[in-house]
Amino acid sequence: MNEASNINEVWKQAKVAAAFLNERSLSIPDRPRQLDVLLRVLRRDSPGRFLDLGCGDGLLLATVLEAFPSSTGEALDFSPPMLEQARHRLSTFGARARVVEADLQSPDWRNSVSGPYDAVVSGFAIHHLTDGRKRALYAEILELLTPGGAFVNCEHVSSPSAGIEKLFDDAMADHLWQRRTQRGETVTRDQVLHEFLTRPDRAANICAPVEAQCQWLRDVGYREVDCFWKYFELAIFGGRKTN
């Protein structure tokens, strides 16, 4: 097992996965805006079949299935605690949603899904892969898209310098401290920053610049590639398969 595989085992630990699931809406700034941007990109073609890669608790797939009532989708993850939450969230969609267990670190994940898809989405998952595996995955996704289909990645990307990374860390600490105090917690801003910087999943992050990832998409054949939204190290980017 390679280093990335060892690091990503953290997501199979129930305690770590539960902490992420319970705090997801709390920990991500401007989440409603991000979902709005995602849907605006997807609405251009009113896709009918979706794939959510690294689905976590199934939030993205649930969002698009709600937005497109005649659509269907598959949600893929490798973490049993995440998959359990995804099945629970997506159960309200009945046969419209299918949950699949597979690991994006291997190209064999494609054997677990039933493409092609009109759109592929991912939320804060692909940054756990090595850069080489990211590039390969983007090409694998392209092969599964229908002509004109979109890939939209809501992702954690790297900062171009240590100074800008600190701006992101400080912005996250401010956001988390505000949200937690609003919930009635007695916690200091310094404590929140410390917990953010020492969280157990931090070691699993292998972030890459959004500019580089957009170029990787172009290199493997995507068109209309763009970064649609960005807040320091949080970004939404993607592209389309040619018709």
N, C-alpha and C positions, 0 to 999 in steps of 0.2 A: 504494500500500500504506500502511495507516495505521500509527501508532506501535506499537500492540499487535502487528500482524503482523510488523513489523520486529524487535521484541524477541523474539517467539516463534520466529524463524528459528534461534535458538540451539539449539533442540531437534532441528533437522535436521542439526546438526554431529555427526559420528560421535564425536569425542572427548568432547563434553559428554554426549551420550546414554549412551555407554559408562560414563562415570564414575558417572552416576546409577544405571544398571542394576547395576553391580558393587557399589555401596555401599548399595543400597536397604534391604536387611534390616538393615544396620549402622546406618544413619542415622536410622531412624524408631523412637523409643522405644515400648515396650509394643506392638510389632506383633502378637504373638499375641493379646493382649487385644482389639485393634481388630478382628482377623478374627473373634474369638469374638462380639463385639457385632454385627458385620455379619451373621453367620450366624443369630444369635438373632432378629434382626429379620426375616430372610428366611424362616426356618423356619415362621413363623406360617401361611403358606399353601402351603408346599412348591411353589414356582414351577417351571414346566417350561421356559420360554424366557427366557434372560437376554440383556442387552446390557451390555457393559463399555465405557464412554466414556473415551477417553484412556487406553487400556489399558496403555501402557508395555510391560513384558515379559510381560503377560498373567497376572500373579499373582492378581488378584481373580477373573477368570473361571475360572482353573484351580482356585481354592479352592472356588468355588460348584459347579463341575462335579463335583469330588470329593465334596462334601457332598450333592449331589442326583444320584445315579447315572443317573436316567432323564432328566435335563435336557439341553438343548442351548443353545448361546450363540454370540454374535457379539462380537468384540473389535475396537474401532475406534481408530485413532490416525493421526496425520499424519506422524510421524517415521519414515523408512525404517529407521534403526538399531533403534528400538523395535519396529517391526513384524517385523523379522527375528528378534529375540529372542522375541517373542510367538508367532510361527509355530513356533519351535523348542520352546518350553515346551508349547504346546497341541497339538503333533503327536501326543502320546500319546492324545489323545481322538478322533482320527480324524474321522469325519463329524459328531461332536457339536459341533465347534468350527469357526468360520469367522473369518478375519481380514480386516478391511476397512480400506482406506486412505481417509481423509477428514479434513477440517479443520472442527473445531467452531466456528471463527470465522464460518462461513457457514451459513445454514439449509439449504443444499444438501446438507449431510451426510446428511440424511434419505433422499436418493435412493440412497444406498449401502447401506442396511440394509433388512431385510425384516421389519418389525414386523407385528402388535403383540407386546409382550413382557409377561411376567408380572412381571418385575423389571428395573430398570435400575440399575447400580452405576457408581461412578466413584471413582478413587483418586488424589488429589493432581494433578488435571489442570485442573479448571474454574477454579481461581484464576488461570490464565494469561489468562483472557478479561476484557475490560472489564466493569464492573458492568452496563451496559446489555445486553451480550451474554449475561451470566450469566442475567439475568431472562428474556430471550427464549428461551434454551436450556431453562430449567426448564419453560416452557410447551410447547416442542416435545417434550420428554421426556414430559410428561403426555399429549399426544395419542397417543403410541406405546404407552402402558400399557393393558393390559386392565383392565376394571373390578375394583377392589380391588387392582390391582398396586402395587408399592412402588418408590420411588426412594430409594436410600441413597447418600449422598455422603461419602466419607472425604476430608477436605479440610484444607488450610492456610487458616486464617482470620486476620483481623487482630486485634491487641490494641487495647483501648480507650484506651491511653495509652502514652507512651514508656517510662514506668517499668515497666509490665507487659510491654512488648515486650522490655525488657532482661532481665526475669526469664526469659522464654522463651529468649532467646539464651544466657543463662548455663546454663540447664537443658540445652539442646542441646549446649553445649560440654562440660559435665560428662559427659553421656551418651556423646558421641563420643570424648572422651578416654579414658574407661574402656574402651569397646569396642576402641579401637585399641591401647591398651596391653595388653589381654588377648590381642590377636593377636600381641603381641611387637614392636610398633612402638616406636621411640624417638622420642617426640614430647612436647612440653610442652602443658600445658593452654592457655596463651596462644597457642601456635601453632595449636592446633585451633580456638580461638575466631576467630582472624584468618582462617583458611581458610574457616570457616563464614560469616563476615560478607562475605567478598570472593569467594565462589564465583560462577562465571560465569552461572549460571542465576538468581541472585537478582534481577537486573533484570527478569526475565520475570514476577515475582510481582505480581499485582494483587489483593491480598487484601481481603476484605470481612468485616465482623463477622458472627458466626454468627446473632445475633439478627435482623439485617437480612435475611439470606438465608432464615431460617425464615419471616419475614414475606412475602418475595417468593414463597415457595412457597404460602403461604396465599392471597395475592392472586390467583394464577393458577388456583387451584382445588384444590390439594392439601388433604387432610384428615389428621388424626392427625399433624400435623407436630410434630417434637420434635428436640432435640439429645440423642442417645443416649449420647454419650461425649465428653469433652473433657479435654485436657491443654494448658493455655496456648493456643497457636495451632494445635493439632491438634484436629480435631473430626470427629465422625460425626453427620450429621443427615439428615433426609429426611421423607418423607410418603407418603401413598397416594392413589390415584385413587378417587373414590367409586364404589360399586357401581351 
